[in-house]
Amino acid sequence: IFVHNTTIALPMFIPGFGVFWGLFSSWSTGYAFAAIVISMPEIANISPLSVLFLSPFGLMEIFSYSLAISRSFILIKAIITKTSLSQFIKPTIIEIGVVIVLLLVGGYVEFYMIELVQNESIEMPGL
């Protein structure tokens, strides 16, 4: 889970490209959820956004992706305005570290929650 989320998040730091990569990954996630709903109609009443906003790992992922996309926008703006990029090196490295830590913790939490559901220790509402 961590490796997958990290391979999605790190390209979002690329100036300019990261914004489009973030939009594409959002679209493909929604498309994948729609495909899952077709194969499992019992989850049709669960909003994909509720999974993101009501789960701790979802919030960590949203924050991480937002941080990466915003840094991509800041960097492309600096490139366009011909601002020296040296002032952005340290904040970018710190933000990459924050994203990696958040995604590592989020991946562990997501794995743990999946294990709980699979072991039927908890029940998903509506299923």
TORDOVEX-795315 format. One record per atom (N, C-alpha, C): residue number from 1; residue in one letter; z, y, x. Coordinates in Angstrom, 1 decimal. Example, Ala and Ser with C-alpha at 12.3 -4.5 7.8 and 13.67 -1.06 7.14 Angstrom:
2
(1; "A"; (7.8; -5.7; 13.2)) (1; "A"; (7.8; -4.5; 12.3)) (1; "A"; (7.8; -3.3; 13.2)) (2; "S"; (7.1; -2.2; 12.8)) (2; "S"; (7.1; -1.1; 13.7)) (2; "S"; (7.9; 0.0; 12.9)) 
***
This chain:
127
(1; "I"; (0.0; -1.2; 0.8)) (1; "I"; (0.0; 0.0; 0.0)) (1; "I"; (0.0; 1.2; 0.9)) (2; "F"; (0.9; 1.2; 1.9)) (2; "F"; (0.9; 2.4; 2.8)) (2; "F"; (-0.4; 2.6; 3.5)) (3; "V"; (-1.0; 1.6; 4.1)) (3; "V"; (-2.2; 1.7; 4.8)) (3; "V"; (-3.3; 2.3; 3.9)) (4; "H"; (-3.4; 1.7; 2.7)) (4; "H"; (-4.4; 2.2; 1.7)) (4; "H"; (-4.2; 3.7; 1.4)) (5; "N"; (-3.0; 4.1; 1.1)) (5; "N"; (-2.7; 5.5; 0.7)) (5; "N"; (-2.9; 6.4; 1.9)) (6; "T"; (-2.6; 5.9; 3.1)) (6; "T"; (-2.8; 6.7; 4.3)) (6; "T"; (-4.3; 6.9; 4.6)) (7; "T"; (-5.1; 5.9; 4.4)) (7; "T"; (-6.5; 6.0; 4.6)) (7; "T"; (-7.2; 7.0; 3.6)) (8; "I"; (-6.5; 7.1; 2.5)) (8; "I"; (-7.0; 8.1; 1.5)) (8; "I"; (-6.5; 9.5; 1.9)) (9; "A"; (-5.3; 9.6; 2.3)) (9; "A"; (-4.7; 10.9; 2.6)) (9; "A"; (-5.2; 11.6; 3.8)) (10; "L"; (-5.3; 10.9; 4.9)) (10; "L"; (-5.6; 11.6; 6.2)) (10; "L"; (-7.0; 12.3; 6.2)) (11; "P"; (-8.0; 11.7; 5.6)) (11; "P"; (-9.3; 12.5; 5.5)) (11; "P"; (-9.2; 13.8; 4.7)) (12; "M"; (-8.2; 13.9; 3.9)) (12; "M"; (-8.0; 15.1; 3.1)) (12; "M"; (-7.6; 16.3; 4.0)) (13; "F"; (-7.2; 16.0; 5.2)) (13; "F"; (-6.9; 17.1; 6.1)) (13; "F"; (-8.1; 17.7; 6.8)) (14; "I"; (-9.2; 17.0; 6.7)) (14; "I"; (-10.5; 17.5; 7.3)) (14; "I"; (-10.9; 18.8; 6.7)) (15; "P"; (-11.1; 19.9; 7.4)) (15; "P"; (-11.5; 21.1; 6.8)) (15; "P"; (-12.7; 21.0; 5.9)) (16; "G"; (-12.6; 21.5; 4.7)) (16; "G"; (-13.7; 21.5; 3.8)) (16; "G"; (-13.9; 20.1; 3.1)) (17; "F"; (-14.2; 19.1; 3.9)) (17; "F"; (-14.4; 17.8; 3.4)) (17; "F"; (-13.2; 17.2; 2.7)) (18; "G"; (-12.0; 17.6; 3.1)) (18; "G"; (-10.8; 17.0; 2.5)) (18; "G"; (-10.7; 17.4; 1.0)) (19; "V"; (-11.1; 18.6; 0.6)) (19; "V"; (-11.1; 19.0; -0.8)) (19; "V"; (-12.0; 18.1; -1.6)) (20; "F"; (-13.2; 17.9; -1.1)) (20; "F"; (-14.1; 17.0; -1.9)) (20; "F"; (-13.7; 15.5; -1.9)) (21; "W"; (-13.1; 15.1; -0.7)) (21; "W"; (-12.6; 13.7; -0.7)) (21; "W"; (-11.5; 13.5; -1.7)) (22; "G"; (-10.6; 14.6; -1.8)) (22; "G"; (-9.5; 14.5; -2.7)) (22; "G"; (-10.0; 14.4; -4.2)) (23; "L"; (-11.0; 15.2; -4.5)) (23; "L"; (-11.6; 15.1; -5.8)) (23; "L"; (-12.2; 13.8; -6.1)) (24; "F"; (-12.9; 13.3; -5.1)) (24; "F"; (-13.6; 12.0; -5.3)) (24; "F"; (-12.5; 10.9; -5.4)) (25; "S"; (-11.4; 10.9; -4.6)) (25; "S"; (-10.4; 9.8; -4.8)) (25; "S"; (-9.7; 9.9; -6.1)) (26; "S"; (-9.5; 11.1; -6.6)) (26; "S"; (-8.9; 11.3; -8.0)) (26; "S"; (-9.8; 10.7; -9.0)) (27; "W"; (-11.1; 11.0; -8.9)) (27; "W"; (-12.1; 10.4; -9.9)) (27; "W"; (-12.1; 8.9; -9.8)) (28; "S"; (-12.2; 8.4; -8.6)) (28; "S"; (-12.3; 6.9; -8.4)) (28; "S"; (-11.0; 6.2; -8.9)) (29; "T"; (-9.9; 6.8; -8.7)) (29; "T"; (-8.6; 6.3; -9.3)) (29; "T"; (-8.7; 6.2; -10.8)) (30; "G"; (-9.1; 7.3; -11.4)) (30; "G"; (-9.2; 7.3; -12.9)) (30; "G"; (-10.2; 6.3; -13.4)) (31; "Y"; (-11.3; 6.1; -12.6)) (31; "Y"; (-12.4; 5.1; -13.0)) (31; "Y"; (-11.8; 3.7; -12.9)) (32; "A"; (-11.0; 3.5; -11.8)) (32; "A"; (-10.4; 2.1; -11.6)) (32; "A"; (-9.4; 1.9; -12.7)) (33; "F"; (-8.6; 2.9; -13.1)) (33; "F"; (-7.6; 2.7; -14.2)) (33; "F"; (-8.4; 2.3; -15.5)) (34; "A"; (-9.5; 3.0; -15.7)) (34; "A"; (-10.2; 2.7; -17.0)) (34; "A"; (-10.8; 1.3; -17.0)) (35; "A"; (-11.2; 0.8; -15.8)) (35; "A"; (-11.7; -0.6; -15.7)) (35; "A"; (-10.5; -1.5; -15.9)) (36; "I"; (-9.3; -1.2; -15.4)) (36; "I"; (-8.2; -2.1; -15.7)) (36; "I"; (-7.8; -2.1; -17.1)) (37; "V"; (-7.9; -1.0; -17.8)) (37; "V"; (-7.6; -0.9; -19.2)) (37; "V"; (-8.5; -1.8; -20.0)) (38; "I"; (-9.8; -1.8; -19.6)) (38; "I"; (-10.8; -2.7; -20.3)) (38; "I"; (-10.4; -4.2; -20.2)) (39; "S"; (-9.9; -4.6; -19.0)) (39; "S"; (-9.6; -6.0; -18.8)) (39; "S"; (-8.1; -6.3; -19.3)) (40; "M"; (-7.3; -5.3; -19.5)) (40; "M"; (-5.9; -5.5; -20.0)) (40; "M"; (-5.7; -4.5; -21.1)) (41; "P"; (-6.1; -4.7; -22.4)) (41; "P"; (-6.0; -3.7; -23.4)) (41; "P"; (-4.6; -3.4; -23.8)) (42; "E"; (-3.6; -4.2; -23.4)) (42; "E"; (-2.2; -3.9; -23.8)) (42; "E"; (-1.7; -2.7; -23.0)) (43; "I"; (-2.3; -2.3; -22.0)) (43; "I"; (-1.9; -1.1; -21.2)) (43; "I"; (-2.6; 0.2; -21.7)) (44; "A"; (-3.5; 0.1; -22.7)) (44; "A"; (-4.3; 1.2; -23.1)) (44; "A"; (-3.5; 2.4; -23.6)) (45; "N"; (-2.3; 2.1; -24.1)) (45; "N"; (-1.4; 3.2; -24.6)) (45; "N"; (-0.6; 3.9; -23.5)) (46; "I"; (-0.7; 3.4; -22.2)) (46; "I"; (0.0; 4.0; -21.1)) (46; "I"; (-0.9; 5.0; -20.5)) (47; "S"; (-0.4; 6.3; -20.4)) (47; "S"; (-1.2; 7.3; -19.8)) (47; "S"; (-1.2; 7.2; -18.3)) (48; "P"; (-2.3; 7.2; -17.6)) (48; "P"; (-2.3; 7.1; -16.1)) (48; "P"; (-1.5; 8.2; -15.5)) (49; "L"; (-1.5; 9.4; -16.1)) (49; "L"; (-0.7; 10.5; -15.5)) (49; "L"; (0.8; 10.2; -15.6)) (50; "S"; (1.2; 9.5; -16.6)) (50; "S"; (2.6; 9.2; -16.7)) (50; "S"; (3.1; 8.3; -15.6)) (51; "V"; (2.2; 7.4; -15.2)) (51; "V"; (2.5; 6.5; -14.0)) (51; "V"; (2.7; 7.3; -12.8)) (52; "L"; (1.9; 8.4; -12.6)) (52; "L"; (2.0; 9.2; -11.5)) (52; "L"; (3.2; 10.1; -11.5)) (53; "F"; (3.4; 10.8; -12.6)) (53; "F"; (4.5; 11.8; -12.7)) (53; "F"; (5.9; 11.2; -13.0)) (54; "L"; (5.9; 10.0; -13.5)) (54; "L"; (7.2; 9.4; -13.9)) (54; "L"; (7.7; 8.4; -12.9)) (55; "S"; (7.0; 8.1; -11.9)) (55; "S"; (7.4; 7.2; -10.9)) (55; "S"; (7.7; 7.9; -9.6)) (56; "P"; (8.7; 7.5; -8.8)) (56; "P"; (9.0; 8.1; -7.6)) (56; "P"; (7.8; 8.1; -6.6)) (57; "F"; (7.2; 6.9; -6.5)) (57; "F"; (6.1; 6.8; -5.5)) (57; "F"; (4.9; 7.6; -6.0)) (58; "G"; (4.7; 7.8; -7.3)) (58; "G"; (3.6; 8.6; -7.8)) (58; "G"; (3.8; 10.1; -7.4)) (59; "L"; (5.0; 10.5; -7.5)) (59; "L"; (5.3; 11.9; -7.1)) (59; "L"; (5.1; 12.1; -5.6)) (60; "M"; (5.5; 11.1; -4.8)) (60; "M"; (5.3; 11.2; -3.4)) (60; "M"; (3.8; 11.3; -3.0)) (61; "E"; (3.1; 10.4; -3.7)) (61; "E"; (1.6; 10.4; -3.4)) (61; "E"; (1.0; 11.7; -3.8)) (62; "I"; (1.3; 12.2; -5.0)) (62; "I"; (0.7; 13.5; -5.5)) (62; "I"; (1.1; 14.6; -4.5)) (63; "F"; (2.3; 14.7; -4.1)) (63; "F"; (2.8; 15.7; -3.2)) (63; "F"; (2.0; 15.6; -1.8)) (64; "S"; (1.9; 14.4; -1.3)) (64; "S"; (1.2; 14.1; -0.1)) (64; "S"; (-0.3; 14.6; -0.1)) (65; "Y"; (-1.0; 14.1; -1.2)) (65; "Y"; (-2.4; 14.5; -1.3)) (65; "Y"; (-2.6; 16.0; -1.5)) (66; "S"; (-1.7; 16.6; -2.3)) (66; "S"; (-1.8; 18.0; -2.5)) (66; "S"; (-1.6; 18.8; -1.2)) (67; "L"; (-0.6; 18.4; -0.4)) (67; "L"; (-0.4; 19.0; 0.9)) (67; "L"; (-1.6; 18.9; 1.8)) (68; "A"; (-2.2; 17.7; 1.8)) (68; "A"; (-3.4; 17.5; 2.7)) (68; "A"; (-4.6; 18.3; 2.2)) (69; "I"; (-4.8; 18.3; 0.9)) (69; "I"; (-5.9; 19.1; 0.4)) (69; "I"; (-5.7; 20.6; 0.6)) (70; "S"; (-4.5; 21.1; 0.4)) (70; "S"; (-4.3; 22.5; 0.7)) (70; "S"; (-4.5; 22.9; 2.1)) (71; "R"; (-4.1; 22.0; 3.0)) (71; "R"; (-4.3; 22.2; 4.5)) (71; "R"; (-5.8; 22.3; 4.8)) (72; "S"; (-6.5; 21.4; 4.2)) (72; "S"; (-8.0; 21.4; 4.4)) (72; "S"; (-8.6; 22.7; 3.9)) (73; "F"; (-8.1; 23.2; 2.8)) (73; "F"; (-8.6; 24.5; 2.3)) (73; "F"; (-8.2; 25.6; 3.2)) (74; "I"; (-7.0; 25.6; 3.7)) (74; "I"; (-6.5; 26.6; 4.7)) (74; "I"; (-7.4; 26.6; 5.9)) (75; "L"; (-7.6; 25.4; 6.4)) (75; "L"; (-8.4; 25.3; 7.7)) (75; "L"; (-9.9; 25.8; 7.5)) (76; "I"; (-10.5; 25.4; 6.4)) (76; "I"; (-11.9; 25.8; 6.2)) (76; "I"; (-12.0; 27.3; 5.9)) (77; "K"; (-10.9; 27.9; 5.3)) (77; "K"; (-10.9; 29.3; 5.1)) (77; "K"; (-10.8; 30.0; 6.5)) (78; "A"; (-10.0; 29.5; 7.4)) (78; "A"; (-9.8; 30.0; 8.7)) (78; "A"; (-11.1; 29.9; 9.5)) (79; "I"; (-11.8; 28.8; 9.3)) (79; "I"; (-13.1; 28.7; 10.0)) (79; "I"; (-14.1; 29.7; 9.5)) (80; "I"; (-14.2; 29.8; 8.2)) (80; "I"; (-15.2; 30.8; 7.6)) (80; "I"; (-14.9; 32.2; 8.0)) (81; "T"; (-13.6; 32.6; 8.1)) (81; "T"; (-13.2; 33.9; 8.5)) (81; "T"; (-13.1; 34.1; 10.0)) (82; "K"; (-13.4; 33.1; 10.7)) (82; "K"; (-13.4; 33.0; 12.2)) (82; "K"; (-12.1; 33.4; 12.8)) (83; "T"; (-11.0; 32.9; 12.1)) (83; "T"; (-9.7; 33.0; 12.6)) (83; "T"; (-9.4; 31.9; 13.6)) (84; "S"; (-8.7; 32.2; 14.7)) (84; "S"; (-8.3; 31.2; 15.7)) (84; "S"; (-7.6; 30.0; 15.1)) (85; "L"; (-8.0; 28.8; 15.3)) (85; "L"; (-7.4; 27.6; 14.8)) (85; "L"; (-6.2; 27.2; 15.5)) (86; "S"; (-5.9; 27.8; 16.7)) (86; "S"; (-4.8; 27.3; 17.5)) (86; "S"; (-3.4; 27.5; 16.8)) (87; "Q"; (-3.4; 28.6; 15.9)) (87; "Q"; (-2.1; 28.8; 15.2)) (87; "Q"; (-1.9; 27.8; 14.1)) (88; "F"; (-2.9; 27.0; 13.8)) (88; "F"; (-2.8; 26.0; 12.7)) (88; "F"; (-2.5; 24.6; 13.2)) (89; "I"; (-2.5; 24.4; 14.5)) (89; "I"; (-2.3; 23.1; 15.1)) (89; "I"; (-0.9; 22.5; 14.8)) (90; "K"; (0.1; 23.3; 15.1)) (90; "K"; (1.5; 22.8; 14.9)) (90; "K"; (1.8; 22.5; 13.4)) (91; "P"; (1.5; 23.5; 12.5)) (91; "P"; (1.8; 23.2; 11.1)) (91; "P"; (1.0; 22.0; 10.6)) (92; "T"; (-0.2; 21.8; 11.0)) (92; "T"; (-1.0; 20.7; 10.6)) (92; "T"; (-0.4; 19.4; 11.0)) (93; "I"; (0.0; 19.3; 12.3)) (93; "I"; (0.6; 18.1; 12.8)) (93; "I"; (1.9; 17.8; 12.1)) (94; "I"; (2.7; 18.8; 11.8)) (94; "I"; (3.9; 18.6; 11.0)) (94; "I"; (3.6; 18.1; 9.6)) (95; "E"; (2.6; 18.7; 9.0)) (95; "E"; (2.3; 18.2; 7.6)) (95; "E"; (1.7; 16.8; 7.6)) (96; "I"; (1.0; 16.4; 8.7)) (96; "I"; (0.5; 15.1; 8.8)) (96; "I"; (1.7; 14.1; 8.9)) (97; "G"; (2.7; 14.5; 9.7)) (97; "G"; (3.9; 13.7; 9.8)) (97; "G"; (4.6; 13.6; 8.5)) (98; "V"; (4.7; 14.7; 7.8)) (98; "V"; (5.4; 14.6; 6.4)) (98; "V"; (4.7; 13.7; 5.5)) (99; "V"; (3.3; 13.8; 5.5)) (99; "V"; (2.5; 13.0; 4.6)) (99; "V"; (2.7; 11.5; 5.0)) (100; "I"; (2.7; 11.2; 6.3)) (100; "I"; (2.9; 9.8; 6.7)) (100; "I"; (4.2; 9.2; 6.3)) (101; "V"; (5.3; 10.0; 6.5)) (101; "V"; (6.6; 9.6; 6.1)) (101; "V"; (6.7; 9.4; 4.6)) (102; "L"; (6.2; 10.4; 3.8)) (102; "L"; (6.3; 10.2; 2.3)) (102; "L"; (5.5; 9.0; 1.9)) (103; "L"; (4.3; 8.8; 2.4)) (103; "L"; (3.5; 7.6; 2.0)) (103; "L"; (4.2; 6.3; 2.4)) (104; "L"; (4.8; 6.3; 3.6)) (104; "L"; (5.5; 5.1; 4.0)) (104; "L"; (6.7; 4.8; 3.0)) (105; "V"; (7.5; 5.8; 2.7)) (105; "V"; (8.6; 5.6; 1.8)) (105; "V"; (8.0; 5.2; 0.4)) (106; "G"; (7.0; 6.0; -0.1)) (106; "G"; (6.4; 5.7; -1.4)) (106; "G"; (5.8; 4.3; -1.5)) (107; "G"; (5.2; 3.9; -0.4)) (107; "G"; (4.6; 2.5; -0.4)) (107; "G"; (5.7; 1.5; -0.5)) (108; "Y"; (6.8; 1.7; 0.2)) (108; "Y"; (7.9; 0.7; 0.1)) (108; "Y"; (8.5; 0.7; -1.3)) (109; "V"; (8.7; 1.9; -1.9)) (109; "V"; (9.2; 2.0; -3.3)) (109; "V"; (8.3; 1.3; -4.3)) (110; "E"; (7.0; 1.6; -4.1)) (110; "E"; (6.0; 1.0; -5.0)) (110; "E"; (6.0; -0.5; -4.9)) (111; "F"; (6.0; -1.0; -3.7)) (111; "F"; (6.1; -2.5; -3.4)) (111; "F"; (7.3; -3.1; -4.1)) (112; "Y"; (8.4; -2.4; -3.9)) (112; "Y"; (9.7; -2.9; -4.5)) (112; "Y"; (9.6; -2.9; -6.0)) (113; "M"; (9.1; -1.9; -6.6)) (113; "M"; (9.0; -1.8; -8.1)) (113; "M"; (8.0; -2.9; -8.6)) (114; "I"; (6.9; -3.1; -7.9)) (114; "I"; (6.0; -4.2; -8.3)) (114; "I"; (6.7; -5.5; -8.2)) (115; "E"; (7.4; -5.8; -7.2)) (115; "E"; (8.2; -7.0; -7.0)) (115; "E"; (9.2; -7.2; -8.2)) (116; "L"; (9.8; -6.1; -8.6)) (116; "L"; (10.8; -6.2; -9.7)) (116; "L"; (10.1; -6.6; -11.0)) (117; "V"; (8.9; -6.0; -11.2)) (117; "V"; (8.2; -6.3; -12.5)) (117; "V"; (7.7; -7.7; -12.4)) (118; "Q"; (7.1; -8.2; -11.3)) (118; "Q"; (6.6; -9.5; -11.2)) (118; "Q"; (7.7; -10.6; -11.3)) (119; "N"; (8.9; -10.3; -10.8)) (119; "N"; (10.0; -11.2; -11.0)) (119; "N"; (10.7; -11.1; -12.3)) (120; "E"; (10.1; -10.3; -13.2)) (120; "E"; (10.6; -10.1; -14.5)) (120; "E"; (12.1; -9.6; -14.5)) (121; "S"; (12.5; -8.9; -13.5)) (121; "S"; (13.8; -8.3; -13.4)) (121; "S"; (13.9; -7.1; -14.4)) (122; "I"; (12.8; -6.5; -14.6)) (122; "I"; (12.8; -5.4; -15.5)) (122; "I"; (11.5; -5.6; -16.4)) (123; "E"; (11.5; -5.0; -17.6)) (123; "E"; (10.4; -5.1; -18.5)) (123; "E"; (9.7; -3.7; -18.6)) (124; "M"; (8.4; -3.7; -18.6)) (124; "M"; (7.6; -2.5; -18.8)) (124; "M"; (7.6; -2.2; -20.3)) (125; "P"; (8.0; -1.0; -20.6)) (125; "P"; (7.9; -0.6; -22.1)) (125; "P"; (6.5; -0.7; -22.6)) (126; "G"; (6.4; -1.3; -23.8)) (126; "G"; (5.2; -1.4; -24.5)) (126; "G"; (4.4; -2.6; -24.1)) (127; "L"; (4.8; -3.4; -23.2)) (127; "L"; (4.1; -4.6; -22.8)) (127; "L"; (4.7; -5.9; -23.3)) 
***
